[in-house]
Amino acid sequence: MDSTEIPIQTEMVELVPNGKHSAAMNASAIPSDRFDENQPTVAEMEEFLPHGPDKKQTHFTDFEGKTSFGMSVFNLSNAIMGSGILGLAYAMANTGIILFLFLLTAVALLSSYSIHLLLKSSGIVGIRAYEQLGYRAFGTPGKLAAAMAITLQNIGAMSSYLYIVKSEVPLVIQTFLNLEEKTTDWYMNGNYLVILVSVTIILPLALMKQLGYLGYASGFSLSCMVFFLISVIYKRFQIPCPLPEKDINGTSNFSYTLVSTSDYQNGYTPLQHVNEGTCSPRFFTLNSQTAYTIPIMAFAFVCHPEVLPIYTELINPSKKKMQCISNISITVMYLMYFLAALFGYLTFYGHVESELLHTYNSVDPFDILILCVRVAVLTAVTLTVPIVLFPVRRAIQQMLFQGKDFSWIRHIVIAIVLLTSINLLVIFAPSILGIFGMIGATSAPCLIFIFPAIFYIRIMPKDKEPMKSTPKILAACFACLGVLFMIMSLSFIIIDWATGGGKSGGSH
Ligand SMILES: NC(=O)C[C@H](N)C(=O)O
């Protein structure tokens, strides 16, 4: 048993928003409304109570989960893995292999440390909900800040996934039907297709009562990403560098032309490599785009809103077990991220686009393997939407319906409203997705660095860990690092907007 969790049983605390612990009492004696805001209903509790007599391992009073260790690894890995992977090869092209590896390792380690802080804090509070940690640390403002950061980050992530669906599914259908030109049929219209995918696949999964039920979907989503990775590695040895020059437009010797998604709907336009010497890897490089590396990597490792909900549903939970689940997921994703970035980079070198899939599409959108890769990525991101939606629904419930019993109607209505809004955003205001670059630059550092650190500092009692103790000083440095990243990312995005670059806008 982890020492930090003993207090839950022995040092049960009032939910007072000042970090001071006013009561020391046994968990069994705690009235049921003590943790009112996150308390599941009796029926919900009973449904998930283990039927055996084994109660010894129960550390939390909020909920007893029944999701296995393996399924939790799948769910957390699926929460980590998303459109972030598509931006990493671009990041590597702008940092070089060694600097990229260093930064990726740093972000992965910091991400794991941040989960450690969240788990330790939740062990003290006795409730595994991000918003509750905020409430415990700073009262209602803390709870609202956490809930809003989760909502914005996850709505941003879901919009980017659905935007991939909107732009890629018509191309997949076009390639399947072997059509040279895009037709006006409804099944070639990304707007209808995104609604269809949302209603038939995402909504039913999002209506599941528990995240744990999504384990199989997550496993499948991850296997799609493994297929994507294998294809990226294979393509490295198949696509020549430099690419054969084909100047079908008769344009001059322009160093490189990547066709946009809409351009290649009009037929195959090859890449044009002219600059020689572009086919050797760089190990260390710095340029104006290097600045985006940290925000891209931070986004790629965000899974923090999902950690505590997954912990809540874990069978026989303990902090050690959940940290182990997180470390396994982060390590596997770290390896996949590195390999995808490395082989994506070694295929196109400096010509890799900020969205890896587009770069392949530009080579030959009718290539059968590329087609399968697109389907795999589409499936993976589609199956990630329900996982990412769960914490948003929980945050909304915490903000608007706190203390209310579980209600199927509310559960369904929130999912429908959320999905409808994201669909509308993706269909009618794709340019607004650029705003999410801004939001991502604010909410990701908050969720990974700032909140876990400051919540921890406030929640951990001073008599256990004085302000000058090493863990609290480390946490304070971690929060400062987050503020630094946030200022850095925001400045780059603003400079980018001001100079009309727009690389940071909504693609991931
Ligand atoms: N879950 C998220 O917020 C983003 C995810 N880490 C991604 O790469 O897409």
The ligand as a Gaussian input file, in Angstrom:
#p B3LYP/6-31G(d) Opt

LIG

0 1
 N       -5.943000      13.854000     -25.371000
 C       -5.515000      14.983000     -25.877000
 O       -5.901000      16.017000     -25.412000
 C       -4.585000      15.020000     -27.055000
 C       -3.838000      13.759000     -27.373000
 N       -2.736000      13.571000     -26.508000
 C       -3.410000      13.777000     -28.829000
 O       -2.286000      13.556000     -29.153000
 O       -4.193000      13.984000     -29.694000

